[in-house]
Amino acid sequence: MKKSDFYYYLPQELIAQHPAEPRDSSRLMCLGRSDGRIEHRVFSEIADLLEPGDCLILNDTRVLPARIYGRREDTGAVVEFLLLSQKENDTWEALAGPGKKAKTGTRFVFGNGELCARVTQVLDNGNRIIKFEYEGNFFNILDKIGEMPLPHYITEKLENSERYQTVYSKELGSAAAPTAGLHFTPELLERIKEKGVKIGFVTLHVGLGTFRPVKAENIEEHHMHSEHYSLPKETADIINSTKKDGGRVVAVGTTCCRTLESVARDMGCICEHDDWTDIFIYPGFEFKCIDALITNFHLPESTLIMLVSAFCGYENTMNAYKVAVEEKYRFFSFGDAMFIAE
């Protein structure tokens, strides 16, 4: 298939700039996986759509306030760094801009001197490896001086940074939020549990590769970025018992989907596993684990809309996006959601 097959027209005003308030008041499009039927609901009704015996799998990653501004020790020039992934204790891979001011060996000071760093390497892709120096707890310092790395299409300031975190976020490490989970409230999760739905967690640290465009016109030539995930034994047990008893595995977000399908593909079963994945899911992919998917509305020609098309069918997906535009759904990270199931 071609990248252009996944293009759709989206008016700028439908790109959500603020999260819904309360979280579960966002709209929910219910989409039939096999027949493409469409129903319009509110996200708080997701509890009514889940059935006793189902399991809901959530990604408990937490977004780092990973955008920091450093001053060169020698010139005072300001450079923006975006932390992408931790390589070892105090060493990180980061984007730097302007890059010409962040050459190998350059030293930077952040905040009021709480954090210092030296560029130790410039990678072939232009990213920097930087080593930090500090006293105390690195993540506490980051909380104090860092900013939330909102996607480029959100141009308005977020007043409360917790609104770009899920209410169950726990494991620090993401450069972007697993946005399908932003719609859940503690009360909604409690209602879901009371209905007899089991809840399990995986961790996949979302990289900025999520937002990188597909450049190859033939999508099979696209190379996915790699992200670290962890599937604990407790969650594997929940999934396996759900399958055994005839319930549905409902993945919340493309990150959960990619984690579960990576384990099923690589291990031949769902089991405790910790690894990196660069799985690319597009039409023709054979799903081995998930039965239903909760997800947001994604960018045109993105790997995420390709994943949804693989799960729900190309025609069904593109028609659903057409209807969503006509019905003025809100799109992308702070936008509305879809529930895709039989």
C-alpha positions as CSV (number, residue, x, y, z in Angstrom):
1,M,0.0,0.0,0.0
2,K,1.0,3.6,-0.5
3,K,1.4,6.3,2.1
4,S,-1.0,8.5,0.2
5,D,-3.7,5.8,0.7
6,F,-3.9,7.0,4.3
7,Y,-4.4,10.6,3.6
8,Y,-7.6,12.4,4.7
9,Y,-8.5,16.1,4.8
10,L,-8.6,17.6,8.3
11,P,-9.6,21.2,9.0
12,Q,-7.2,22.9,11.3
13,E,-9.9,23.8,13.8
14,L,-10.6,20.2,14.6
15,I,-7.1,19.7,16.1
16,A,-7.8,19.8,19.8
17,Q,-5.6,22.3,21.7
18,H,-6.9,21.5,25.2
19,P,-8.0,18.3,26.9
20,A,-11.7,17.7,27.6
21,E,-12.9,18.6,31.0
22,P,-13.7,16.4,32.8
23,R,-11.5,13.8,31.1
24,D,-14.3,11.3,30.3
25,S,-16.6,13.9,28.7
26,S,-14.8,13.5,25.4
27,R,-16.8,12.0,22.5
28,L,-16.5,8.3,21.7
29,M,-17.0,6.8,18.2
30,C,-17.9,3.1,18.4
31,L,-16.7,1.4,15.3
32,G,-17.6,-2.2,14.2
33,R,-14.5,-4.1,13.4
34,S,-16.1,-6.4,10.8
35,D,-19.0,-4.4,9.4
36,G,-17.8,-0.7,9.9
37,R,-21.0,0.3,11.7
38,I,-20.7,3.6,13.5
39,E,-22.3,4.8,16.8
40,H,-21.7,8.1,18.5
41,R,-21.4,8.1,22.3
42,V,-19.6,9.8,25.2
43,F,-16.4,8.3,26.7
44,S,-17.9,7.8,30.1
45,E,-20.1,5.2,28.6
46,I,-17.1,2.9,27.8
47,A,-18.0,1.1,31.0
48,D,-21.3,0.1,29.4
49,L,-19.5,-1.3,26.3
50,L,-17.1,-3.5,28.3
51,E,-18.4,-6.9,29.4
52,P,-17.8,-8.9,32.6
53,G,-14.9,-11.2,31.8
54,D,-13.1,-8.7,29.6
55,C,-9.8,-7.3,30.5
56,L,-8.6,-3.8,29.9
57,I,-4.8,-3.3,29.4
58,L,-3.3,0.1,30.1
59,N,0.1,1.6,29.5
60,D,1.3,3.1,32.9
61,T,4.3,5.0,31.4
62,R,4.7,8.6,32.7
63,V,5.9,11.5,30.5
64,L,9.1,13.2,31.5
65,P,9.2,17.0,31.5
66,A,11.9,16.4,28.9
67,R,12.3,19.8,27.2
68,I,15.1,21.7,28.9
69,Y,17.0,24.8,28.0
70,G,20.8,25.0,28.5
71,R,23.3,27.9,28.3
72,R,26.7,27.2,26.8
73,E,29.4,27.6,29.4
74,D,31.7,29.5,27.0
75,T,29.3,31.7,25.1
76,G,26.0,31.8,27.0
77,A,24.2,30.7,23.8
78,V,20.9,29.0,24.6
79,V,20.2,25.5,23.2
80,E,17.0,23.6,23.6
81,F,17.3,19.9,24.4
82,L,14.6,17.3,24.2
83,L,15.5,14.1,26.2
84,L,14.6,11.0,24.2
85,S,15.9,8.0,26.1
86,Q,18.1,7.2,29.1
87,K,21.2,5.2,27.9
88,E,22.7,4.6,31.4
89,N,22.6,6.3,34.7
90,D,23.4,10.0,33.8
91,T,23.7,9.6,30.0
92,W,20.8,10.4,27.7
93,E,20.1,10.6,24.0
94,A,18.6,14.0,23.1
95,L,17.5,16.3,20.2
96,A,19.3,19.6,20.3
97,G,18.5,22.8,18.6
98,P,20.2,24.7,17.2
99,G,22.5,21.7,16.7
100,K,25.5,23.6,15.5
101,K,25.8,25.1,19.0
102,A,25.9,21.6,20.6
103,K,29.0,20.0,19.2
104,T,31.0,17.2,20.9
105,G,32.7,18.4,24.0
106,T,30.4,21.4,24.5
107,R,29.3,22.0,28.1
108,F,25.9,23.4,29.2
109,V,24.3,24.8,32.4
110,F,20.6,24.4,33.1
111,G,18.3,26.3,35.4
112,N,20.2,28.1,38.1
113,G,23.1,25.7,37.9
114,E,21.2,22.7,39.4
115,L,22.1,20.7,36.3
116,C,25.2,20.7,34.0
117,A,25.9,18.5,31.0
118,R,28.5,17.8,28.3
119,V,27.8,16.6,24.8
120,T,29.8,13.4,24.5
121,Q,28.8,12.3,21.0
122,V,26.9,13.4,17.9
123,L,25.1,10.5,16.3
124,D,24.6,9.9,12.6
125,N,21.0,10.9,12.8
126,G,21.9,14.3,14.4
127,N,20.8,13.3,17.9
128,R,23.2,14.0,20.8
129,I,24.5,11.8,23.6
130,I,24.8,14.0,26.7
131,K,26.2,13.2,30.2
132,F,24.7,15.1,33.1
133,E,26.2,16.3,36.4
134,Y,24.1,17.2,39.4
135,E,23.6,16.8,43.1
136,G,20.5,15.1,44.5
137,N,17.8,13.4,42.4
138,F,17.9,13.9,38.7
139,F,14.2,13.5,38.2
140,N,13.3,16.0,40.9
141,I,15.6,18.5,39.2
142,L,13.9,17.8,35.9
143,D,10.5,18.3,37.4
144,K,11.6,21.7,38.6
145,I,13.3,23.0,35.4
146,G,11.8,20.9,32.6
147,E,8.8,21.5,30.4
148,M,6.3,19.0,29.1
149,P,7.1,18.1,25.4
150,L,3.7,18.6,23.8
151,P,3.4,17.6,20.2
152,H,4.1,20.3,17.6
153,Y,0.4,20.5,16.6
154,I,-0.6,21.7,20.1
155,T,0.3,25.4,19.9
156,E,-1.4,26.6,23.1
157,K,0.1,26.5,26.6
158,L,-1.1,23.7,28.9
159,E,-1.9,25.2,32.3
160,N,-1.8,21.9,34.2
161,S,0.9,19.5,33.1
162,E,-0.9,16.6,34.8
163,R,-3.5,16.8,32.0
164,Y,-0.8,15.4,29.7
165,Q,-0.4,12.4,32.0
166,T,-2.9,9.5,32.5
167,V,-4.3,9.2,36.0
168,Y,-2.6,5.9,36.4
169,S,0.9,7.0,35.1
170,K,3.7,5.6,37.2
171,E,6.8,4.6,35.3
172,L,8.8,7.7,34.2
173,G,10.4,7.4,30.7
174,S,8.2,8.7,27.9
175,A,8.7,11.6,25.5
176,A,5.0,11.6,24.7
177,A,1.8,10.5,26.5
178,P,-0.1,7.3,25.6
179,T,-3.0,9.6,24.7
180,A,-5.9,7.0,24.5
181,G,-5.5,6.7,28.3
182,L,-6.1,10.4,28.9
183,H,-9.9,9.9,28.9
184,F,-10.0,7.7,32.0
185,T,-10.8,9.0,35.5
186,P,-10.2,7.1,38.7
187,E,-14.0,6.9,39.1
188,L,-14.5,5.5,35.6
189,L,-11.8,2.8,36.2
190,E,-13.5,1.9,39.5
191,R,-16.9,1.5,37.6
192,I,-15.2,-0.7,35.1
193,K,-13.6,-2.9,37.8
194,E,-17.0,-3.2,39.6
195,K,-18.5,-4.5,36.4
196,G,-16.2,-7.5,36.5
197,V,-13.6,-6.3,34.0
198,K,-10.0,-7.1,35.0
199,I,-7.4,-4.3,34.6
200,G,-3.8,-5.0,33.8
201,F,-0.8,-2.7,33.0
202,V,2.1,-2.8,30.6
203,T,4.8,-0.2,30.3
204,L,6.0,1.1,26.9
205,H,8.0,4.3,26.9
206,V,6.7,6.3,24.0
207,G,9.4,7.9,21.8
208,L,9.2,10.9,19.6
209,G,9.3,8.5,16.6
210,T,5.5,8.3,17.2
211,F,5.3,11.7,15.5
212,R,7.9,11.1,12.8
213,P,6.2,11.1,9.3
214,V,6.3,8.1,7.0
215,K,8.6,9.2,4.2
216,A,8.6,6.1,2.0
217,E,5.6,6.1,-0.5
218,N,5.6,2.3,-0.3
219,I,4.8,1.9,3.4
220,E,6.5,-1.5,3.5
221,E,9.8,0.4,3.1
222,H,9.2,2.4,6.3
223,H,11.5,1.6,9.3
224,M,9.9,2.0,12.7
225,H,11.6,3.6,15.7
226,S,12.4,1.3,18.6
227,E,10.7,1.6,22.0
228,H,11.3,-0.2,25.3
229,Y,8.5,-2.1,26.9
230,S,7.8,-4.4,29.9
231,L,5.0,-6.9,30.2
232,P,4.8,-8.1,33.9
233,K,3.7,-11.6,34.8
234,E,0.6,-10.4,36.6
235,T,-0.7,-8.8,33.4
236,A,0.2,-11.9,31.3
237,D,-1.8,-14.0,33.7
238,I,-4.8,-11.7,33.4
239,I,-4.7,-11.8,29.6
240,N,-4.3,-15.6,29.5
241,S,-7.1,-16.2,31.9
242,T,-9.3,-13.8,30.0
243,K,-8.6,-15.6,26.7
244,K,-9.2,-19.0,28.4
245,D,-12.6,-17.9,29.7
246,G,-13.7,-16.4,26.4
247,G,-13.4,-12.7,27.4
248,R,-12.0,-10.0,25.2
249,V,-8.5,-8.4,25.6
250,V,-9.1,-4.6,25.2
251,A,-6.0,-2.6,24.5
252,V,-6.0,1.0,25.5
253,G,-4.0,2.8,22.8
254,T,-1.6,1.8,20.0
255,T,1.2,1.5,22.5
256,C,-0.5,-1.3,24.4
257,C,-1.4,-2.9,21.1
258,R,2.2,-2.8,19.9
259,T,3.4,-4.2,23.2
260,L,1.0,-7.1,23.3
261,E,1.4,-8.0,19.6
262,S,5.2,-7.8,19.9
263,V,5.2,-10.3,22.7
264,A,2.8,-12.6,20.9
265,R,4.8,-12.5,17.7
266,D,8.3,-12.9,19.3
267,M,7.5,-15.3,22.1
268,G,4.6,-17.3,20.5
269,C,2.5,-16.6,23.6
270,I,1.6,-13.9,26.1
271,C,4.2,-14.2,28.9
272,E,6.3,-12.0,31.2
273,H,8.8,-10.2,28.9
274,D,11.0,-7.1,28.8
275,D,12.5,-6.0,25.5
276,W,12.6,-3.4,22.7
277,T,10.1,-3.4,19.8
278,D,10.1,-1.8,16.4
279,I,7.0,-3.6,15.3
280,F,5.2,-2.0,12.4
281,I,1.5,-2.9,12.1
282,Y,-0.2,-2.1,8.8
283,P,-3.0,-3.8,6.7
284,G,-2.3,-7.5,6.3
285,F,-1.0,-7.9,9.9
286,E,-2.3,-10.9,11.7
287,F,-3.3,-10.0,15.3
288,K,-2.6,-12.7,17.8
289,C,-3.6,-11.0,21.1
290,I,-6.0,-8.1,21.2
291,D,-9.8,-8.3,20.5
292,A,-10.7,-4.7,20.8
293,L,-8.9,-1.3,20.8
294,I,-9.5,2.1,22.3
295,T,-7.6,4.8,20.5
296,N,-7.7,8.5,19.5
297,F,-7.9,9.9,16.0
298,H,-4.5,10.0,14.4
299,L,-2.6,12.1,11.9
300,P,-3.0,11.5,8.2
301,E,-0.4,9.1,6.6
302,S,0.9,8.2,10.1
303,T,1.9,4.7,11.3
304,L,-0.9,5.0,13.9
305,I,-3.7,5.3,11.3
306,M,-2.1,2.4,9.5
307,L,-2.3,0.3,12.7
308,V,-6.0,1.1,13.1
309,S,-6.6,0.2,9.4
310,A,-4.9,-3.1,10.0
311,F,-7.2,-3.9,13.0
312,C,-10.5,-2.6,11.6
313,G,-10.0,-2.8,7.9
314,Y,-8.8,-0.1,5.5
315,E,-12.3,0.9,4.1
316,N,-13.9,0.9,7.5
317,T,-11.2,3.1,9.0
318,M,-11.0,5.7,6.3
319,N,-14.8,6.0,6.2
320,A,-14.8,6.4,10.0
321,Y,-12.3,9.3,9.7
322,K,-14.5,10.9,7.0
323,V,-17.5,10.7,9.3
324,A,-15.5,12.0,12.2
325,V,-14.5,15.1,10.2
326,E,-18.1,15.6,9.1
327,E,-19.3,15.3,12.7
328,K,-16.6,17.6,14.0
329,Y,-14.9,15.2,16.3
330,R,-11.7,16.6,18.0
331,F,-8.5,15.1,16.7
332,F,-5.1,14.0,17.9
333,S,-3.6,13.9,21.5
334,F,-6.2,15.9,23.3
335,G,-9.0,14.9,21.0
336,D,-11.9,12.4,21.1
337,A,-11.7,8.6,21.1
338,M,-12.7,5.4,19.1
339,F,-13.7,2.1,20.5
340,I,-13.2,-0.6,17.9
341,A,-14.7,-4.0,18.6
342,E,-16.9,-6.7,16.9
